[in-house]
Structure formats: structure tokens, C-alpha cells
Amino acid sequence: MPADVPQARIARFIRCNMPAILQHWDAFARSIPAARHMLPERLRDHAAGILNAIAHDLDQPQSPSEQADKAGGRAPPGAHDTQAEMHGADRLGAGFTANDTVAEFRALRASVMRLWADRGDDGAELANEDLVRFNEAVDQALSESLQAYFVEKEHITHRFDTLLSATPDLHFIVNAKGDILYGNEALARLLGKPAESVCEQRLYDFCPVHAAQLRRDLRAVAETRAVGRGELRCIAADGAAHTYRYVIMPVLAADGSVDSLTGTARNISELKASEAKILRNAYYDSLTSLPNRTLFRERLEHDVRHAARTEFALALLFIDLDGFKEVNDRLGHDAGDLLLQQCARRLQDCVRATDTVARIGGDEFTVILNEVNKIAFIEVLVCEILAELARPFFILGKQVTVSGSIGISLCPQDGRQPDELLRNADQAMFVAKHAGRNRFAYFTPAIRDSAWARLKVIDELRQALARHELLVYYQPIVELATEAIVKAEALVRWRHPDGSLVLPERFIGIAEETGLIGEIDAWVLSQAVPCAVRLGELTGIPFQISVNKSPVEFMSRLVKNTWDEDLELLGRAGPRIAVEITEGVLLDDSPGVRDKLARLHQAGVQLTIDDFGIGYSSMAYLNKFKVDFLKIDQSFVKDMLTTNPNNQIFAETIIAMAHKLGLKVIAEGVETSAQRDWLRQAGCDYAQGFLFSQATSEEGFAQLLREAPAHWA
């Protein structure tokens, strides 16, 4: 194009006055919010590029048809991205709106025309066609820029939608009325709608049941501009129930008004189920599904407060199963668990819906009876419970029978605090159990006093070992054929802090109940072994001492495990020590008992069955467990020559059967010469009792060895 063509002059003017045009344009551009913080270089570079592109366009000749196409907005596309197209894509990334981008081009046009008019370019004026050509070039650049702007915006929107649809969370944008402006694929699936038709819905369609809640939350966010949060449970299009936790935030326009509301919602159904499971585990027994100790305490506290307000009485039942341990040991823990589950159901069937049945541990249950106005009601219910528990259970194809011991405390008579009521009901339960089981007992002040005395004994007994208050006494066992002392039984005594000597029947039962018996028996063994060595040195031949092992040590998991230490000591002692057990240990025949008896046998320990004949005696068990000695219980010996001659028959039978099995027999409780003589004639091997000596200290026993048998001849 010739140099004097007006378009060429405009192109040359743009190139020559680029700094002035940009400076004039920059003042306007800084008024665009998105441009205020942009670096000058980034803001001006695109404008300079567009001006150069416009100048280049003006330099190019145009045919009439090309000019007509451009005037109609049909300029041919370039092979590569133009400067205007790059400008549009960049401005979108910088946060410019479409209006901001249009305003930039209008400002460029105005800046060029203002400077042209001010300088006049040597007074030359532009003809209409020149202005048309210049404006067409600007419009073409603007068109290219906007096209790139919106194409890039579509790409960003597509990427944004792809991102949001890749997550299972619901994402949405709504107006203040709740109309959905945008919803991702997850929301479309939940509504059961095609993705393209989600925007035809309202957010309330998401969960019609909670429409009022959603309207309230949307309105609150729009009015306060604060973030809204909530949860709702809804039924999806597929019929599945879901719980969602949602967050709604306001989208603010440039003037600070709320343009729309955006939100996200996460499916927390699994979390809710997990929380419910944790809550249930925290408050309910996993085996029986009854309230556990924690929930029981909370309900008891609540019910006690309610009783105080209403002046109705409240009854607390403490139930312990009789015979549960035997079932558990004989049939196994699975059978025990099934038994507990069936007991729980029977207890629940006995009470009202307003009452609480809880399992507070092991085979212990509690029942809270609310609004009790007659004692007779309690007794009727308790008798029903006892009858239900006494009915046979069928567990793993076997019939099982247990019973219950029930203690009862009343509020407010027996206490106004939950701990006090529970403690008193527990104490009353022990009274029922010791009275014969399968019965109930009300709490009384006498029970409380007895329980406190018992607790005092327990506390003193726990300290007895540490304070060296326990003693070992030895009672001689005489060979009837020679009347020589050949054995001894180690018997524990307690030198009480008050100075009295307490016999075992006063404290061994408590030691068994509290689990202290294992430590006591182990201590007795540790004293008996060196004593047997010393007595053997005195007599010149090996001397054997019998030590007792409580049945609780064989059967209970509460007792401190000292078996490894005991067996090591027994192994070193050899035949100097024999172990006495009751026949109930053999009859238990559980895996744990069998294992402990086998370990005793492997250690070379001789076994003596104490109190034989007063329980469920079985010769088969004697042979199975390789027993060495039988002790005829003193109840047979005491009256055999006076009031109960049948005891002679029992004693003779025991002696004869034992000898047939290769066992030796010891009679205990021998107090007269006539008893001794009869036992000798019946073939009894050994005897012990007051005729020969009471239990005495090691020093006293050594003196007996020196004096016997003249001492009791």
C-alpha cells in the first residue's frame, strides 16, 4: 500500500506513538479491578501486541470482497493463534470479565483517536472509509480476543466440571431461590436425572422431606453472608438411604451483593454407621446387646433423680448366675456365651419396657425397676425371674441347668446414690448365694455391717503376707502299722494384728473369693520345702510334707498364676512334697484342670485327695489322674463308733476300693484310741488327728518326732 494511503498513515502513527498511546491507555486500564495489581509489563505487552497487529492489518491491501467479509464479521481464520487470541485467553486467566476485555479495546481505540486528533498528523484528516477500515481492524482483533476468551472459559468450565464430577461429593451452585445453576455428576445421579437436566431442578428436590431446612439455610447464608453447615438424611433415586453433611457459602459480586450460593455435600453414611457402632460398643454389651455397665450407671443416675422428683420407689436387682462357671468350664466358652445370651432374653421378657436390664460383667446382671409402689410387685417379679433362670437351657444340643441369686436394694430406703444402691444390692446378693442359692435377699443394715467387717478382713489379709503375719503349722500323719510319724500336713495360720491366732476356716474362703489364695498357697509351699529337708535330716530318712492346693487355683482365672514357680520348687523337692486337692478338682475335668494336674504329675508330685467321700466321688477319676493317697473325711471317722455305725461301712468301702486301685488311705480327725484301733483293723494305712497331735510349729513338730510314739501311746 502506498505510503500516503490514510490507513498506512494510521499504521505508521500507531507504531511511532506506541509509548504515548499505551500511557494514555494504561490510565484507563488501571480502573479495571483485575488489572490493578498486574505488573505494568504484563498489562502493556498484550496491548502493544494488539496495536502492532492492528497496524499490520492496516498495512495489508484488501479486495472489495475481503473488505465486505470483514465488515460482516467473516474474516478468514489464521493458521496460528493471533496476538488478539492470546490476549483473550490470558485475560481470562488474569480474572478479567468479558466486559473488561471489551473495555480494553474500546480504550485502545479511543487512545489512538484522541492522540491523532491532538497531534493532527500534519493536519491530515481521515476519511470515512479510513475510519471504517481502522474500526474494522479493531473490531476484528476484539472478535478474535473474545472468541479465544470464551473458548478458554469453556475449557476451564469443562475441566472444572470434570474435576468436580470425579469426586463422589455433591457440588452445586444455586441462586437465592434454590434453583440449581450448576450440579456435578454425583448430584445428577442422586436425583436420578441426566446431567444436562439438573439445572431444571431446585435444590429442594434433592431431599423433599428436608426442603424447609434447606430453604432456611439458603436464606440464612444469603442474608448473613456467613457459611452455613448442616446434615440431612435422604432417600436417593435408587431407594437407598444416605446421610449428607453439607456446607453452603455465598458467592459475592463486585459490589458486595450475593450473586449466588455454592455448596458441597459429602456422603457420611459410613461414618455415621461407624459412629453408631462405636457408640453402641461404648454403651451396650457386645454379647447380649444389653446395656453395659456404663449405660447402666447413666440410667440408674437418671432413674434415681426421677424417683426423687416423683416420690415413687425404685428397686435395684443384682443377679448372679449360680453354676455358670461349671457350664463354662465343662462345655467351653462358646456354650457359656450362648447361655448368657439366653439368660439375657429371659430377663428381658420378665420386666416392663420402662425397666432396664443390664449386663455389668461376667455372669452378673442388674435390673432397674422404676415407679414401684408395692413391695409385693418386686417379690412377684423376682420369683418369676428365679423360675425363668431355673428352667433348663438347651445349649449345643445339651440340657443345662443354672439358677440365680438375687440381691435387692430400694431407693430411697437403702440409699439415694447410685453407688450406694449398687453396693447394697451386691451385698444382698452374696447373702442370697451363701444362704443356698436360687433365692433372693433384701438389703438390711445387718448385711451392710457384715460386709464392712468382711471388707476389713480382706484388707487386713492383703497385708498379712507383707507384714509376715502368716505362719505354717504342721500336723503329724502317723503310719498305723508302726505308729511312727512318717508324714505331715502343712496348715496355714494367721497371727492377726490383734494378737489372736486365726484358723484357716476363718480366712481361706475369703482368700479364695479375692484371688489371694494363690499367693498364700505358694508361700506355704516355699516354707514347707525347706522344712521337709530339715525334718529329713533330723530323722535320717526322706520326710514328706503335704501342702494344700485350693480348687480355686485350678479353676479360677482370678487367682494370680504362680504355677511355674511352684512347679520349679516342687521339682527340686522331689518326693519330700505331696499336694492335697479336693475331689471336686477331678470332677471338673476341664482342659485347664487337666493341664495343671498333668504338669504336677510330670514334676513327680504325689497327689492326695482330701475330704474323700463327701462329694461326688468317682473311682474312675482316681485312676485317670494317677492319685496316690485318699483321705477319709473326718465326718466319717467322728461318729463311726457311736451314733452312726453306717460310717464304718463307708470307711471300709473306701479303704477296700482304694487298695484295689493301689492307693494308700489316710483317715483324718482321729481323736480316740478306739477310732485308731478300728481303722488299723479295717486296713487303713495312715491317720492324723488330735489323738496324735494338733498342728504345731516346726520346732514343736521336731520335738514330736523325738518323743513319738510314746507321746500318744
Secondary structure by P-SEA (a helix, b strand, c coil): cccccaaaaaaaaaaaaaaaaaaaaaaaaaaccccccccccccaaaaaaaaaaaaaaaaccccaaaaaaaaaccccccccccaaaaaaaaaaaacccaaaaaaaaaaaaaaaaaaaaaaccccccccaaaaaaaaaaaaaaaaaaaaaaaaaaaaaaaaaaaaaaaccccccccccccccccccaaaaaaaccccccccccccccccccaaaaaaaaaaaaaaccccccccccccccccbbbbbbbbbbbbbcccccccccccccccaaaaaaaaaaaaaaaccccccccccaaaaaaaaaaaaaaaaaacbbbbbbbbbbcaaaaaaaaccaaaaaaaaaaaaaaaaaaccccbbbbbccccbbbbbbcccccaaaaaaaaaaaaaaaacccccccbbbbbbbbbbbbbcccccccaaaaaaaaaaaaaaaaaacccccccccaaaaaaaaaaaaaaaaaaaccccccbbbbbbbbbccccccccbbbbbbbbbccccccccccccaaaaaaacaaaaaaaaaaaaaaaaaaaaaaaaccbbbbbbbbbcccccccccccaaaaaaaaaaaacccbbbbbcccccccccaaaaaaaaaaaaabbbbbbcccccccccaaaaaaacccbbbcccccccccccccaaaaaaaaaaaaaaaaabbbbbbcccccaaaaaaaaaacccccccccccccccaaaaaaaaaccccccc
